[in-house]
């Protein structure tokens, strides 16, 4: 019987230089998080990229254009 030997993938640290990047914490239903994580792995991507694409599609790519500030945003 063949023995399964998992491959270890080397991690590459990426420094983000986009000054418009915001780090946030979001609570998601477990099954939704799992499905998104699996999609990311299937695409050889990361969860961040999957979530960005999903939000851009949901918002109609409005995130690509800076929104006008109303003064009521959290700072």
Jmol script that loads the backbone (N, CA, C; Angstrom):
load data "model"
ATOM      1  N   UNK A   1       0.850  -1.180   0.000  1.00  0.00           N
ATOM      2  CA  UNK A   1       0.000   0.000   0.000  1.00  0.00           C
ATOM      3  C   UNK A   1       0.896   1.243   0.000  1.00  0.00           C
ATOM      4  N   UNK A   2       0.695   2.176  -0.950  1.00  0.00           N
ATOM      5  CA  UNK A   2       1.526   3.378  -1.002  1.00  0.00           C
ATOM      6  C   UNK A   2       1.279   4.275   0.209  1.00  0.00           C
ATOM      7  N   UNK A   3       2.330   4.904   0.654  1.00  0.00           N
ATOM      8  CA  UNK A   3       2.235   5.815   1.794  1.00  0.00           C
ATOM      9  C   UNK A   3       2.087   7.239   1.272  1.00  0.00           C
ATOM     10  N   UNK A   4       1.102   7.950   1.804  1.00  0.00           N
ATOM     11  CA  UNK A   4       0.871   9.335   1.406  1.00  0.00           C
ATOM     12  C   UNK A   4       1.908  10.224   2.071  1.00  0.00           C
ATOM     13  N   UNK A   5       2.633  10.985   1.251  1.00  0.00           N
ATOM     14  CA  UNK A   5       3.619  11.916   1.774  1.00  0.00           C
ATOM     15  C   UNK A   5       3.219  13.324   1.351  1.00  0.00           C
ATOM     16  N   UNK A   6       2.696  14.128   2.283  1.00  0.00           N
ATOM     17  CA  UNK A   6       2.293  15.481   1.911  1.00  0.00           C
ATOM     18  C   UNK A   6       3.500  16.336   1.555  1.00  0.00           C
ATOM     19  N   UNK A   7       3.308  17.208   0.561  1.00  0.00           N
ATOM     20  CA  UNK A   7       4.365  18.142   0.188  1.00  0.00           C
ATOM     21  C   UNK A   7       4.223  19.397   1.012  1.00  0.00           C
ATOM     22  N   UNK A   8       5.322  19.934   1.434  1.00  0.00           N
ATOM     23  CA  UNK A   8       5.311  21.207   2.128  1.00  0.00           C
ATOM     24  C   UNK A   8       5.606  22.302   1.122  1.00  0.00           C
ATOM     25  N   UNK A   9       4.756  23.302   1.084  1.00  0.00           N
ATOM     26  CA  UNK A   9       4.964  24.424   0.192  1.00  0.00           C
ATOM     27  C   UNK A   9       5.678  25.525   0.961  1.00  0.00           C
ATOM     28  N   UNK A  10       6.651  26.125   0.327  1.00  0.00           N
ATOM     29  CA  UNK A  10       7.377  27.183   1.006  1.00  0.00           C
ATOM     30  C   UNK A  10       6.531  28.451   1.023  1.00  0.00           C
ATOM     31  N   UNK A  11       6.521  29.105   2.144  1.00  0.00           N
ATOM     32  CA  UNK A  11       5.774  30.348   2.289  1.00  0.00           C
ATOM     33  C   UNK A  11       6.646  31.512   1.854  1.00  0.00           C
ATOM     34  N   UNK A  12       6.046  32.428   1.162  1.00  0.00           N
ATOM     35  CA  UNK A  12       6.766  33.609   0.713  1.00  0.00           C
ATOM     36  C   UNK A  12       6.129  34.818   1.377  1.00  0.00           C
ATOM     37  N   UNK A  13       6.925  35.554   2.117  1.00  0.00           N
ATOM     38  CA  UNK A  13       6.413  36.759   2.765  1.00  0.00           C
ATOM     39  C   UNK A  13       6.280  37.864   1.730  1.00  0.00           C
ATOM     40  N   UNK A  14       5.128  38.483   1.721  1.00  0.00           N
ATOM     41  CA  UNK A  14       4.876  39.569   0.784  1.00  0.00           C
ATOM     42  C   UNK A  14       4.588  40.825   1.593  1.00  0.00           C
ATOM     43  N   UNK A  15       5.366  41.852   1.337  1.00  0.00           N
ATOM     44  CA  UNK A  15       5.134  43.112   2.024  1.00  0.00           C
ATOM     45  C   UNK A  15       4.174  43.941   1.190  1.00  0.00           C
ATOM     46  N   UNK A  16       3.055  44.311   1.782  1.00  0.00           N
ATOM     47  CA  UNK A  16       2.080  45.127   1.077  1.00  0.00           C
ATOM     48  C   UNK A  16       2.486  46.582   1.176  1.00  0.00           C
ATOM     49  N   UNK A  17       2.492  47.247   0.047  1.00  0.00           N
ATOM     50  CA  UNK A  17       2.876  48.649   0.034  1.00  0.00           C
ATOM     51  C   UNK A  17       1.703  49.552  -0.306  1.00  0.00           C
ATOM     52  N   UNK A  18       0.524  48.988  -0.498  1.00  0.00           N
ATOM     53  CA  UNK A  18      -0.657  49.770  -0.840  1.00  0.00           C
ATOM     54  C   UNK A  18      -1.125  50.518   0.402  1.00  0.00           C
ATOM     55  N   UNK A  19      -1.014  51.834   0.381  1.00  0.00           N
ATOM     56  CA  UNK A  19      -1.381  52.632   1.551  1.00  0.00           C
ATOM     57  C   UNK A  19      -2.887  52.656   1.778  1.00  0.00           C
ATOM     58  N   UNK A  20      -3.688  52.233   0.796  1.00  0.00           N
ATOM     59  CA  UNK A  20      -5.137  52.211   0.944  1.00  0.00           C
ATOM     60  C   UNK A  20      -5.640  50.890   1.517  1.00  0.00           C
ATOM     61  N   UNK A  21      -4.748  49.999   1.886  1.00  0.00           N
ATOM     62  CA  UNK A  21      -5.129  48.712   2.446  1.00  0.00           C
ATOM     63  C   UNK A  21      -5.555  48.882   3.896  1.00  0.00           C
ATOM     64  N   UNK A  22      -6.652  48.226   4.264  1.00  0.00           N
ATOM     65  CA  UNK A  22      -7.157  48.273   5.631  1.00  0.00           C
ATOM     66  C   UNK A  22      -7.278  46.849   6.142  1.00  0.00           C
ATOM     67  N   UNK A  23      -6.776  46.612   7.323  1.00  0.00           N
ATOM     68  CA  UNK A  23      -6.887  45.294   7.939  1.00  0.00           C
ATOM     69  C   UNK A  23      -8.115  45.296   8.835  1.00  0.00           C
ATOM     70  N   UNK A  24      -8.938  44.256   8.719  1.00  0.00           N
ATOM     71  CA  UNK A  24     -10.164  44.192   9.502  1.00  0.00           C
ATOM     72  C   UNK A  24     -10.438  42.763   9.951  1.00  0.00           C
ATOM     73  N   UNK A  25     -11.295  42.628  10.915  1.00  0.00           N
ATOM     74  CA  UNK A  25     -11.716  41.316  11.400  1.00  0.00           C
ATOM     75  C   UNK A  25     -13.207  41.182  11.133  1.00  0.00           C
ATOM     76  N   UNK A  26     -13.589  40.057  10.552  1.00  0.00           N
ATOM     77  CA  UNK A  26     -14.987  39.807  10.229  1.00  0.00           C
ATOM     78  C   UNK A  26     -15.339  38.412  10.721  1.00  0.00           C
ATOM     79  N   UNK A  27     -16.475  38.292  11.394  1.00  0.00           N
ATOM     80  CA  UNK A  27     -16.954  36.971  11.800  1.00  0.00           C
ATOM     81  C   UNK A  27     -17.824  36.418  10.692  1.00  0.00           C
ATOM     82  N   UNK A  28     -17.475  35.230  10.208  1.00  0.00           N
ATOM     83  CA  UNK A  28     -18.211  34.578   9.118  1.00  0.00           C
ATOM     84  C   UNK A  28     -18.788  33.258   9.610  1.00  0.00           C
ATOM     85  N   UNK A  29     -19.912  32.838   9.043  1.00  0.00           N
ATOM     86  CA  UNK A  29     -20.397  31.486   9.350  1.00  0.00           C
ATOM     87  C   UNK A  29     -19.326  30.474   8.938  1.00  0.00           C
ATOM     88  N   UNK A  30     -19.140  29.454   9.743  1.00  0.00           N
ATOM     89  CA  UNK A  30     -18.092  28.465   9.509  1.00  0.00           C
ATOM     90  C   UNK A  30     -18.122  27.842   8.130  1.00  0.00           C
ATOM     91  N   UNK A  31     -19.308  27.485   7.651  1.00  0.00           N
ATOM     92  CA  UNK A  31     -19.413  26.843   6.344  1.00  0.00           C
ATOM     93  C   UNK A  31     -19.054  27.798   5.212  1.00  0.00           C
ATOM     94  N   UNK A  32     -19.387  29.081   5.357  1.00  0.00           N
ATOM     95  CA  UNK A  32     -19.036  30.069   4.345  1.00  0.00           C
ATOM     96  C   UNK A  32     -17.524  30.267   4.304  1.00  0.00           C
ATOM     97  N   UNK A  33     -16.912  30.369   5.482  1.00  0.00           N
ATOM     98  CA  UNK A  33     -15.453  30.513   5.555  1.00  0.00           C
ATOM     99  C   UNK A  33     -14.777  29.299   4.924  1.00  0.00           C
ATOM    100  N   UNK A  34     -15.277  28.117   5.252  1.00  0.00           N
ATOM    101  CA  UNK A  34     -14.680  26.881   4.731  1.00  0.00           C
ATOM    102  C   UNK A  34     -14.789  26.819   3.204  1.00  0.00           C
ATOM    103  N   UNK A  35     -15.964  27.163   2.672  1.00  0.00           N
ATOM    104  CA  UNK A  35     -16.157  27.137   1.220  1.00  0.00           C
ATOM    105  C   UNK A  35     -15.223  28.134   0.531  1.00  0.00           C
ATOM    106  N   UNK A  36     -15.063  29.326   1.116  1.00  0.00           N
ATOM    107  CA  UNK A  36     -14.179  30.335   0.532  1.00  0.00           C
ATOM    108  C   UNK A  36     -12.725  29.877   0.614  1.00  0.00           C
ATOM    109  N   UNK A  37     -12.345  29.271   1.709  1.00  0.00           N
ATOM    110  CA  UNK A  37     -10.977  28.784   1.881  1.00  0.00           C
ATOM    111  C   UNK A  37     -10.679  27.666   0.880  1.00  0.00           C
ATOM    112  N   UNK A  38     -11.623  26.768   0.673  1.00  0.00           N
ATOM    113  CA  UNK A  38     -11.452  25.688  -0.295  1.00  0.00           C
ATOM    114  C   UNK A  38     -11.333  26.254  -1.703  1.00  0.00           C
ATOM    115  N   UNK A  39     -12.170  27.255  -2.025  1.00  0.00           N
ATOM    116  CA  UNK A  39     -12.095  27.892  -3.345  1.00  0.00           C
ATOM    117  C   UNK A  39     -10.710  28.497  -3.545  1.00  0.00           C
ATOM    118  N   UNK A  40     -10.200  29.172  -2.525  1.00  0.00           N
ATOM    119  CA  UNK A  40      -8.869  29.779  -2.620  1.00  0.00           C
ATOM    120  C   UNK A  40      -7.812  28.703  -2.871  1.00  0.00           C
ATOM    121  N   UNK A  41      -7.889  27.610  -2.153  1.00  0.00           N
ATOM    122  CA  UNK A  41      -6.910  26.536  -2.330  1.00  0.00           C
ATOM    123  C   UNK A  41      -7.031  25.917  -3.720  1.00  0.00           C
ATOM    124  N   UNK A  42      -8.260  25.728  -4.198  1.00  0.00           N
ATOM    125  CA  UNK A  42      -8.472  25.173  -5.539  1.00  0.00           C
ATOM    126  C   UNK A  42      -7.874  26.071  -6.614  1.00  0.00           C
ATOM    127  N   UNK A  43      -7.923  27.387  -6.385  1.00  0.00           N
ATOM    128  CA  UNK A  43      -7.392  28.355  -7.344  1.00  0.00           C
ATOM    129  C   UNK A  43      -5.915  28.673  -7.098  1.00  0.00           C
ATOM    130  N   UNK A  44      -5.313  27.978  -6.146  1.00  0.00           N
ATOM    131  CA  UNK A  44      -3.923  28.248  -5.752  1.00  0.00           C
ATOM    132  C   UNK A  44      -3.738  29.734  -5.434  1.00  0.00           C
ATOM    133  N   UNK A  45      -4.693  30.220  -4.658  1.00  0.00           N
ATOM    134  CA  UNK A  45      -4.728  31.619  -4.285  1.00  0.00           C
ATOM    135  C   UNK A  45      -4.818  31.697  -2.770  1.00  0.00           C
ATOM    136  N   UNK A  46      -5.147  32.863  -2.253  1.00  0.00           N
ATOM    137  CA  UNK A  46      -5.340  32.996  -0.813  1.00  0.00           C
ATOM    138  C   UNK A  46      -6.749  33.514  -0.539  1.00  0.00           C
ATOM    139  N   UNK A  47      -7.170  33.380   0.702  1.00  0.00           N
ATOM    140  CA  UNK A  47      -8.510  33.776   1.091  1.00  0.00           C
ATOM    141  C   UNK A  47      -8.727  35.266   0.851  1.00  0.00           C
ATOM    142  N   UNK A  48      -7.719  36.070   1.084  1.00  0.00           N
ATOM    143  CA  UNK A  48      -7.805  37.518   0.878  1.00  0.00           C
ATOM    144  C   UNK A  48      -8.217  37.839  -0.562  1.00  0.00           C
ATOM    145  N   UNK A  49      -7.578  37.201  -1.524  1.00  0.00           N
ATOM    146  CA  UNK A  49      -7.880  37.451  -2.934  1.00  0.00           C
ATOM    147  C   UNK A  49      -9.303  37.032  -3.283  1.00  0.00           C
ATOM    148  N   UNK A  50      -9.738  35.907  -2.752  1.00  0.00           N
ATOM    149  CA  UNK A  50     -11.102  35.434  -3.016  1.00  0.00           C
ATOM    150  C   UNK A  50     -12.113  36.420  -2.439  1.00  0.00           C
ATOM    151  N   UNK A  51     -11.875  36.897  -1.236  1.00  0.00           N
ATOM    152  CA  UNK A  51     -12.802  37.836  -0.610  1.00  0.00           C
ATOM    153  C   UNK A  51     -12.827  39.176  -1.344  1.00  0.00           C
ATOM    154  N   UNK A  52     -11.672  39.647  -1.798  1.00  0.00           N
ATOM    155  CA  UNK A  52     -11.620  40.905  -2.550  1.00  0.00           C
ATOM    156  C   UNK A  52     -12.421  40.776  -3.834  1.00  0.00           C
ATOM    157  N   UNK A  53     -12.212  39.678  -4.575  1.00  0.00           N
ATOM    158  CA  UNK A  53     -12.961  39.480  -5.828  1.00  0.00           C
ATOM    159  C   UNK A  53     -14.461  39.395  -5.570  1.00  0.00           C
ATOM    160  N   UNK A  54     -14.851  38.689  -4.504  1.00  0.00           N
ATOM    161  CA  UNK A  54     -16.272  38.546  -4.185  1.00  0.00           C
ATOM    162  C   UNK A  54     -16.888  39.896  -3.829  1.00  0.00           C
ATOM    163  N   UNK A  55     -16.194  40.690  -3.052  1.00  0.00           N
ATOM    164  CA  UNK A  55     -16.715  42.010  -2.682  1.00  0.00           C
ATOM    165  C   UNK A  55     -16.776  42.944  -3.887  1.00  0.00           C
ATOM    166  N   UNK A  56     -15.765  42.887  -4.741  1.00  0.00           N
ATOM    167  CA  UNK A  56     -15.784  43.718  -5.948  1.00  0.00           C
ATOM    168  C   UNK A  56     -16.957  43.356  -6.848  1.00  0.00           C
ATOM    169  N   UNK A  57     -17.205  42.057  -6.986  1.00  0.00           N
ATOM    170  CA  UNK A  57     -18.335  41.625  -7.811  1.00  0.00           C
ATOM    171  C   UNK A  57     -19.653  42.063  -7.176  1.00  0.00           C
ATOM    172  N   UNK A  58     -19.776  41.886  -5.872  1.00  0.00           N
ATOM    173  CA  UNK A  58     -20.996  42.261  -5.158  1.00  0.00           C
ATOM    174  C   UNK A  58     -21.265  43.762  -5.265  1.00  0.00           C
ATOM    175  N   UNK A  59     -20.202  44.554  -5.169  1.00  0.00           N
ATOM    176  CA  UNK A  59     -20.334  46.010  -5.210  1.00  0.00           C
ATOM    177  C   UNK A  59     -20.286  46.566  -6.632  1.00  0.00           C
ATOM    178  N   UNK A  60     -20.190  45.712  -7.613  1.00  0.00           N
ATOM    179  CA  UNK A  60     -20.134  46.172  -8.996  1.00  0.00           C
ATOM    180  C   UNK A  60     -18.822  46.863  -9.302  1.00  0.00           C
ATOM    181  N   UNK A  61     -17.748  46.373  -8.725  1.00  0.00           N
ATOM    182  CA  UNK A  61     -16.402  46.927  -8.927  1.00  0.00           C
ATOM    183  C   UNK A  61     -16.302  48.378  -8.481  1.00  0.00           C
ATOM    184  N   UNK A  62     -17.212  48.820  -7.633  1.00  0.00           N
ATOM    185  CA  UNK A  62     -17.173  50.192  -7.118  1.00  0.00           C
ATOM    186  C   UNK A  62     -15.947  50.412  -6.237  1.00  0.00           C
ATOM    187  N   UNK A  63     -15.404  49.339  -5.695  1.00  0.00           N
ATOM    188  CA  UNK A  63     -14.245  49.473  -4.814  1.00  0.00           C
ATOM    189  C   UNK A  63     -13.022  49.958  -5.576  1.00  0.00           C
ATOM    190  N   UNK A  64     -13.008  49.757  -6.876  1.00  0.00           N
ATOM    191  CA  UNK A  64     -11.865  50.192  -7.677  1.00  0.00           C
ATOM    192  C   UNK A  64     -11.840  51.709  -7.826  1.00  0.00           C
ATOM    193  N   UNK A  65     -12.992  52.351  -7.595  1.00  0.00           N
ATOM    194  CA  UNK A  65     -13.078  53.804  -7.703  1.00  0.00           C
ATOM    195  C   UNK A  65     -13.213  54.378  -6.301  1.00  0.00           C
ATOM    196  N   UNK A  66     -12.401  55.385  -5.964  1.00  0.00           N
ATOM    197  CA  UNK A  66     -12.505  55.955  -4.618  1.00  0.00           C
ATOM    198  C   UNK A  66     -13.885  56.582  -4.400  1.00  0.00           C
ATOM    199  N   UNK A  67     -14.473  56.287  -3.258  1.00  0.00           N
ATOM    200  CA  UNK A  67     -15.784  56.826  -2.932  1.00  0.00           C
ATOM    201  C   UNK A  67     -15.626  58.258  -2.411  1.00  0.00           C
ATOM    202  N   UNK A  68     -16.615  59.065  -2.672  1.00  0.00           N
ATOM    203  CA  UNK A  68     -16.596  60.427  -2.155  1.00  0.00           C
ATOM    204  C   UNK A  68     -16.786  60.377  -0.641  1.00  0.00           C
ATOM    205  N   UNK A  69     -16.004  61.129   0.075  1.00  0.00           N
ATOM    206  CA  UNK A  69     -16.114  61.141   1.526  1.00  0.00           C
ATOM    207  C   UNK A  69     -17.272  62.027   1.949  1.00  0.00           C
ATOM    208  N   UNK A  70     -18.070  61.514   2.880  1.00  0.00           N
ATOM    209  CA  UNK A  70     -19.223  62.271   3.356  1.00  0.00           C
ATOM    210  C   UNK A  70     -18.958  62.881   4.720  1.00  0.00           C
ATOM    211  N   UNK A  71     -17.857  62.476   5.325  1.00  0.00           N
ATOM    212  CA  UNK A  71     -17.551  62.981   6.657  1.00  0.00           C
ATOM    213  C   UNK A  71     -18.119  62.123   7.758  1.00  0.00           C
ATOM    214  N   UNK A  72     -18.948  61.127   7.408  1.00  0.00           N
ATOM    215  CA  UNK A  72     -19.561  60.279   8.420  1.00  0.00           C
ATOM    216  C   UNK A  72     -18.862  58.934   8.569  1.00  0.00           C
ATOM    217  N   UNK A  73     -17.760  58.726   7.834  1.00  0.00           N
ATOM    218  CA  UNK A  73     -17.049  57.454   7.909  1.00  0.00           C
ATOM    219  C   UNK A  73     -16.339  57.315   9.237  1.00  0.00           C
ATOM    220  N   UNK A  74     -16.173  56.065   9.656  1.00  0.00           N
ATOM    221  CA  UNK A  74     -15.374  55.793  10.860  1.00  0.00           C
ATOM    222  C   UNK A  74     -13.933  56.117  10.577  1.00  0.00           C
ATOM    223  N   UNK A  75     -13.277  56.651  11.541  1.00  0.00           N
ATOM    224  CA  UNK A  75     -11.852  56.982  11.360  1.00  0.00           C
ATOM    225  C   UNK A  75     -11.019  56.270  12.365  1.00  0.00           C
TER     226      UNK A  75
END
end "model"
wireframe off; spacefill off
backbone 0.3
color backbone group
